[in-house]
Amino acid sequence: DSMNEKVLNVLAFAKAAGYELDKIASLEDGRQILASGVIAAEKLDNLALGLRLLTAAAAAEGCAPDRGDDLVASSSSTAQRACTLIHRRAITKACEDNSWKLAVKLLSLMQERSLTPAPAVWRNVVTCCAKSEKSRKATALLLDWVKLAGKGAVEKPKISIFNTVINACEICDEEELTLLVLDAMKKTHETEGNIITLNIALKRLAKQHNSMACEGLIIGMLQNGVEPNVVSYTTAMAACASKPKDPKKAYEWLQRMRSRNVKPNFHSYNTALASCLDGSLESTQLASMIATEMYVDVERELTEGFKGSADLKSALPDTYTKVLSRELMKQLRDNWRSGDIDMKLAKATLRVPLLKLVDFEKSEVMKEFKQKSEEAKAAKPAEEDDESTSQDEDDLEYSVAKSVHKVAEV
């Protein structure tokens, strides 16, 4: 580190003496000095300085047809490695800060400086743009990546990256871009996609309130040997929660998913409950039945527990469950005020399971569960998660699961 600091001190003295860094880069010896500075900056993890030195070199005159920063980066294998690491770390930091413009700029500079971005770098920048809902930029970068992969310059993007971009395009209502990315995925991987791709397609149909198309897609999945998961069924259910609502169909989806050994989660139940808000007593009765089944699953979960993500596996009521249950109790009140059902009977029967969901956090069973969970957590040492799953794929699945039960409101 002392040698690296000495190199940086020399550069500081040179600048203080009136030497401009961009002019230094016009000469071979000057570029060697700047390369040493970049190497030292990387060793000291001073990303800003490393990038500043390369920017200065880029402004150097007399390097044509090359660029000064390109010549500095390629002056030695050590300098090239240092430049690559600086850009990679800077891109990682930009993505962590959700600064998609900076990430894109740094990726562009890497290529201008003849540095080869690793697949992980491409993935980070494309994902950052997609999560920022910059569908056009994410698509453009993905297609650039596909072209480079076609030339053998880099590994081809995984299906999970295509799914991430497709999801961004769907969120931004970019239908043409969605089709473009799907076509690129088909050419790259010779496939129509995977379960995540199909779930995104289902979400699109649900937003269009096309219940029949959702059912057709799920039937097609089964016929092609693709087993729908909880997100698939919940998304299809969401199409039943739009106007005109179809609570019977939504409840049918609950039964069908159980028949395939797919357990409903709280998103599934929330969506089914939302479909019952049409004002009729028949739908209120069905909502009470759904609430009863949800509470049975909740009690089972509190006893047996679950494995995996709570967003995908848990049936425990959330805030939205309480909102829906209160709305359904108001609907029940309107039903008895209209003379559709006796008030005492309604309160003694239909309202009971809905009230249980509203008061779930206060229930004795929940208090006991929290106490046991805290005791187990205190007694059990922290363990590493050994599952070798793709974080991007998981994030996208959770994203779809989180939003899907409110799709019908769009």
N, C-alpha and C positions, 0 to 999 in steps of 0.2 A: 504493500500500500504506500510506503514511503516513496518508492520509485514513481508510482503513478501520480502522487501528489507533486513530486518534483517536475514531472512533465507538464502538469497543469500550471505550475508556478512559472515555468518558462514561457508558456503561452500567454499568461497574464502579464509578465514583464514585457513580452514582445508587443502586446497590444498597448500597454502603458507607454512604451517608447514611440508609439505612433504608427506601428505597422498594422495595416488593416488585414483582417483574416482572409477576406475574399481575394485580396491581391497576393497574399502569400500562396494561395492555392493555384496561382497562375504558373508557378514554377514547380518542377518535380520535387526539389528538396522541401519546398513549402508544403506540398501535399503530404510528404512523408511526416512532417511535423504535425500536421492536422490529423493524420492517421494515428499517430502515437497518442494524440490528445483524445481521439475517439476511443481507442483501446483503453486508455486510463479511465475515461469517463464510465465505460462499461464496467470495469473492475470495481469502481467506486459506486456503482449503481446511480450515477448522476445522469439520468436519461435526458433531462433538459439541456445539459451542456453538450452531450453527444450529438443531439439533434441540431443544436445551435451551430456547432462546428461544421456539420454537413451542409446546413443551410448557407453558411458563409462560403463554403467551397463551391456550392452550386452557382453562386454569383460571380465566380472568377472568370476573367476574360482570357482569351488565348488558349482555351482548351479544346476548341472545335476540331473535329466534329463531335468530340465527346463532351461530357459535362464534368465540372470539377468534382462534384460530390460522387459521381460514378467512378471517377479515377481514384479518389481517396478510398472508397469502399473496396475497390478491386486491387488496391496496391499490394495486398498480401492476404494470405488465407486468414491470418490472425485479425487483420482489419475487417475483412469481410464477415467473419464470425461475430466480431464485436458489433458491427453495424446491424447485423441480422437480429442479434439479441436485444439491442436497444430498441429497435422498431417493434419487435415482438412484445417486449414488456410494456412499451408505451401504448400499444394497441390493447393489450389486456387491461391496462389501467383505464383507458378511455371507455372500453366496453363496460367495465365495472361501474364507471361513473355515468353510464348511459349517454355518453357523448358520441353519438353516431357519426356526426360530421367529422370530428377529429379522427375517429377510427378509420373512416373511409379515406381521409386525406393521407394518413400514415400508410395505409395499404397501397395507395397510389404511388407514394414516394418510394416505397420498397421496390416496386417494379421499375420505376424510373431509374433507380440506383442499381439496377441489375441484381437485386437481392430476391431470393426465391421464398415467397411466403409458404409456410407449411400448411397442410390441410386444417390444422387447428386454428391458425390465424384467419384463414378464409372463413371457417365456421363461426368464429367469434364475431367477425365484422358483419357477416350476413345475418346472424342471429340478433345482433345488436340493432341493426336496421329494422328487422322484422318486428322485434319487440317494441320498437319505437313507432311502429305502424307506418314505416316508410316503405311501402310495398313496392313502389317503382324502383327505388334504389336497391332494395334487397333482391328484386328480380334481376336487375341489370348485373349486379355482382355475381349472382348465382350463375347466370348464363355465361359470364366471362370465365368463371371457374370451370364450367362444363367445357367450354372451348379449349382451355388450357389442358384439361384432362384428356380431351380428344387427341391432343398433340403429344400426350405422354409426359407433359411438363409437371404434372401434379396428380395426386390420387383423385379419383372422381368423388364428388360429394355423395354422402350417404342419403338414403331415402328420408331419414329423419330431417335433414336440412331442407329437402324439397317440401316436406310437410310443414315445416316452420314457415317457409315463404308462402306456401299455398294458404295457410291459415291467415297470414297477414293480408294477403290479397282479398280473402273473403271478408275480413274485418273491414277493409277499406272499400268493399263493393267493387273491386276491380275484376270483373268477370273475364275480360280478355286476357289479363295477366294470369289469372288462375289457369285458364286453358293453355296458355303458353308454357307455364311451369309444368303442368301435367304432361304436356307433349314432350318437354325436355326430359322429364323423369322417365317416361316410357322409352325414349330413345337411349337414355343413359343406362337404365337398369333392366330394360325389356320387361317391364311390369307396370301394372296400373296403380301400384302402390301397396300399402299394407292397411292394417286395421285403423291406424291413425288417419290415413288419407281418407278412408271411407267414412270415418266419424266426422271429419271436416265437411265432407260432401253431405252427410246427413244434417249437419248443423245448418248448412245453406238451405236445404229443403224445408227444415223446420222454421227458419226465419221467413220463408215464403208461405208458411202455414199449409204446406202440401203433405198432408197425412198419408195419402195413398202412395205418393212417391217414396216416402220414408219406409213404408211397409214393403214396397217393391224392392227397395235397395237392400233391406235386411233379409228378405227372402232370397235375393240374389247372392248375398254373402254366404248364407247357409248352403245354397246349392253349389257354390264354388269352394266349399270347405273352409270358409273363413268364419270363425265363431264370434258373433257379436259379443261385446263386453258391456259392462254396466253403463258406460258412456253412450254406446250405440243405442241401447234400449231407452235410456233417459232422454236422449235427443229426439228419438221418434215420438216419445211421449209428449215432448214439448210442443209438437205440432198440434196436439189435441187440446192444449191449454190456451190456444188463440181463439178469437171469435170467428165462426161460432164454435163454442167449446164442445168437446166430446169426452165427458168424463168416463163414459162406459168403455170407450176405446182405450183411454189412458189406463183404466183399471185392468183391461185385458192385457195391456203391455206388461203390467206388474206380474200378472199370472204367467204370461209367456216366458218372461225372463227367469222366473223361478223354475219353470219346467225345464229350462236349459241349465239349471244349477248356477245361475247368476243372481247373487244376492242384491236386492235394491239397497242403495245408500240414501243418505238424507236428501241428496239432490233429486233422486228418483221419487221419493215420497213427496217432496215439496212440489215437484212438477205435477204429480197426480192430484195433490190437494188443490193446486192452482186451477186445474181443469174443472173443478167442482164449483167454482164461483160463478154460477150462472143464474142464481136466484131461486132455483126450483127446490122443492122439498126432496125430490128424488135424488138430486145431486148432493144435498146436505146429508142424506142418509148414507150415500156412498162414501162421502168424505169422512163420516164417523167410522165407517168400516175400515177405510184406509188408515185412519189415525190409530185405530185399535191394532191393526197389523203392524204398523210402525212401532208402536210401543212394545209389542211382543218381541220384535227384533231388537229393540233397544235393551230390554231386560236380558235377552240372550247374550247380547254383546257385553253388557256389564258383568255378566257371569263368566263368559268364555273368553272375552277379548277378541282382537282381530289382528291380522298381520298386514303390513303394507301401509300405504298412504291413507290418512283419515279422509281425505277428499274423495277417494275412490272406494274405500271399504267401510267407512263408519256410517251407522244409521242414527247416531245421536243428533237430536234436534239442534238447529242453529237459530239465529235471530229471525231469519226469514220464515222458518217453520212457525215461530210464535206469531209473526205478523199474519200469516195465512190462517192459522187456527183462530185468531181473534176475528178475522174477517168472516170466517165460516160460522163462528158463534153469532155474529151480527146477522148473518144470513138466516140462521136458525131462528133468531128472535123475530125477524121479519116473517118467517114462515108461520110461527104461532100467532103473530098479530094478524096475519091474513086468514087465520082460521084453518090453516092446512094441517095443524097438529096441536094437540093439547099442550099447554105450556108446562104443566107438571111432568107430563110424560116426556117431553123434549128435554127438560132439565135432568130428569132421572136416567135417561138413556143416551140420546144422541150427543148431548153436550159433554158427557163425562170423559170420553177419550180425547176430545179436543182440548178440554181444560187440563188434562194430564200433560199434554204437550206444552201448553202455555206455562204451567207450573213445574216443568221438569227439573229445572235447576234447583228448586226448593225441595224436591222430593227426598225422602229418606234414602231411597235406593241410590240416588246420585251422590248424596253426602257420604254414604258408605263406600261407594266406588272411588271417590276422590281420596278418601282416607287410605284405602288399600293401595291406591296407585302411588301415593306419596311414600307410604311405607316400603313398597316394593322398589321404588326408585332409589330410596335411601340405602336399601340393603344390597342392591345390585350394582356391581362395578360397571363403569362405562365401557361399552364394547364398540368396536369398529363395525360398520356395516359392510359385510363382505359381498353384497350383491353387485355384480358387474353389469349394471344397467346404464344406458345412456342418459346422462342428466338432461340433455336437450329434449330427448324423446319424452322423458318423465314430465318435464316442465310443461311441454305442449299438451300432454294428456291431462294434466291437472288443470291447465288453463281452460281446456274445453269443458272439463267437468264443472269448474267453478261457474262458468257463464251460462251453461246450457239450460239450467232450470229457469232462467229468466229470459230465454230466447223468445218466448211467446209474447213478451211485452214489446218487442221491437216492431 
